[in-house]
Amino acid sequence: MLLPSAPESADLYALDTTGLLRVQVKSSIRRAKGGFAFNLTRRDCNDPAERRAYSTEEVDEFFLVTVEGGMYRVSAEVLDSVKSVYIGGSNKWAPYRVSMFS
């Protein structure tokens, strides 16, 4: 794992079998719709008051962590241009759930 030395769209870089991945880490303590609500936006450089979604050009994966310890590794292709998501309330997200030692 590597951490960026300057502000970038990725929070960290991780090496896996496909190569170096740009990972955006998000956490949530807010319960909603039977799961947890995640805000997947960042400030726009041209307009700091505006928030925009991440794209696959900026990150390769999202690592989502709930206050209860649920962890989800989701490809940026699945969440491309999505501003918010509810995770954990349905079986839809089960394939993305990871454990500490997987």
DARA-V946496 format. One record per residue. PHI is phi in radians with two decimals (* if undefined). NEAR is the number of other C-alpha atoms within 8 Angstrom. Layout:
BEGIN
phi = [PHI | PHI]
near = [NEAR | NEAR]
END
This chain:
BEGIN
phi = [* | -2.21 | -1.89 | -1.12 | -1.55 | -2.37 | -1.01 | -2.49 | -1.27 | -1.64 | -1.39 | -2.74 | -2.07 | -2.28 | -1.79 | -2.32 | -1.15 | -1.61 | 2.21 | -1.46 | -1.92 | -1.58 | -2.04 | -1.82 | -1.77 | -2.29 | -2.19 | -2.51 | -2.02 | -1.64 | -1.37 | -2.86 | 0.90 | 1.36 | -2.51 | -2.22 | -1.61 | -2.06 | -1.61 | -1.94 | -2.11 | -2.46 | -1.23 | -1.45 | -1.06 | -1.39 | -2.51 | -0.98 | -1.34 | -1.59 | -1.98 | -2.33 | -1.33 | -1.34 | -2.11 | -1.18 | -1.36 | -1.82 | -2.38 | -1.75 | -2.53 | -1.93 | -2.03 | -1.87 | -2.21 | -1.66 | -1.08 | -1.54 | 1.65 | -1.20 | -2.24 | -2.32 | -1.91 | -2.16 | -1.09 | -1.11 | -1.10 | -1.23 | -1.94 | -0.99 | 1.14 | -1.55 | -1.57 | -2.67 | -2.62 | -1.88 | -2.03 | 1.77 | -1.51 | -2.46 | -1.25 | -0.97 | -1.64 | -0.97 | -1.13 | -1.64 | -1.23 | -2.21 | -1.88 | -1.04 | -2.05 | -1.60]
near = [6 | 6 | 7 | 10 | 4 | 4 | 5 | 6 | 8 | 12 | 11 | 12 | 13 | 10 | 9 | 7 | 4 | 5 | 6 | 8 | 11 | 13 | 14 | 12 | 11 | 11 | 9 | 11 | 8 | 7 | 8 | 8 | 7 | 8 | 11 | 15 | 13 | 13 | 8 | 11 | 10 | 8 | 10 | 10 | 5 | 4 | 7 | 8 | 6 | 7 | 9 | 9 | 11 | 14 | 9 | 9 | 5 | 9 | 15 | 12 | 12 | 14 | 12 | 13 | 12 | 11 | 8 | 4 | 6 | 10 | 11 | 12 | 11 | 11 | 9 | 12 | 7 | 6 | 8 | 10 | 7 | 9 | 10 | 9 | 9 | 11 | 10 | 10 | 9 | 9 | 6 | 5 | 10 | 8 | 5 | 8 | 10 | 9 | 7 | 4 | 3 | 4]
END
